[in-house]
Amino acid sequence: YTFLPRGVPSVLVGLLTGVTDLGYLYNHRLVLTNAAREGARVGALGRTDAEVRTAVMTYLQDSGFKPLPTGAEVAISQAGDTSQVTINSTVPCLFASTGPAITMRAVAKMRRE
């Protein structure tokens, strides 16, 4: 690092940890969206709320995403001709562990068959 000005390596480390955190959060968002979509699909097939909740939690566990979402709240609405699944989850950052956790929300709605 003799060719870099002083302080540059720490800036690079900060940028890399920030980019890694953003990738981690984006991955979490995709997993939540797909879990909500899977639950809405099961609900669209006319299954019960318990079966929809089981499908969502199974998807979250089978996603290989570690750690699993903490405090994931699953809200299911099967009114009329639509099935809607809403997932709220709190996600801690990987490197900014002293900062606040981020709350993410994923919503999926499908027409019932």
C-alpha positions, 0 to 999 in steps of 0.5 A: 500500500505504499503507492496509495495515499494515507487513509485510502485503504480504510475508505476502500474497506468502508465501501466494500462493507457498504456494498456487501451490506447492500447485497445482503439486504437485496438478497433478503428482499428477494427471498421475502418477495418470493416467499410472499409470492409462494404463499399467494400462489398456495392461497390462490389454489384455495388452500387454508390460511394455515397452509398458506402460512406453512408454505411461506415459512417452508420457503423461508427455511428452504431458501438457504438464507441464513439467518432466517428472518427474525420476527417475520410477520405473515398477514394473509387476506383471502377476500373475494377473488384474490389471495394476498400475502404480506410479510414484514421482517426485521433485518439486521445489517451484516457489518453495521451491527451497531446501527438500527435494523431495517424493516422490510415488507413484501406483498404478493397478490394473486387471483384465486382459481 
